[in-house]
Amino acid sequence: MSEIEREEIATLEAPYMRKVQLEEARFESGMKMFRVIIREGKRITQIDLDAETAGEWARIMGNWATDQGGQG
């Protein structure tokens, strides 16, 4: 199995005692992914996103936050 370098970008405290960790994951091949790790008690969900998907997700979330009166 290949070595993965991880760099923490941010950690967010989310509602209902959840924690969201955002990282850059760099693989030996040179590929970089935006990693989202959601911790809900003992349950952990992890997803790796390419730049295009991360950008689209960010746009959609920003639009939603703006519509709710947030600063998105």
Secondary structure by P-SEA (a helix, b strand, c coil): cbbbbbbbccccccccbbbbbbbbbbcccccccbbbbbbcccbbbbbbbcaaaaaaaaaaaaaaaaaacccc
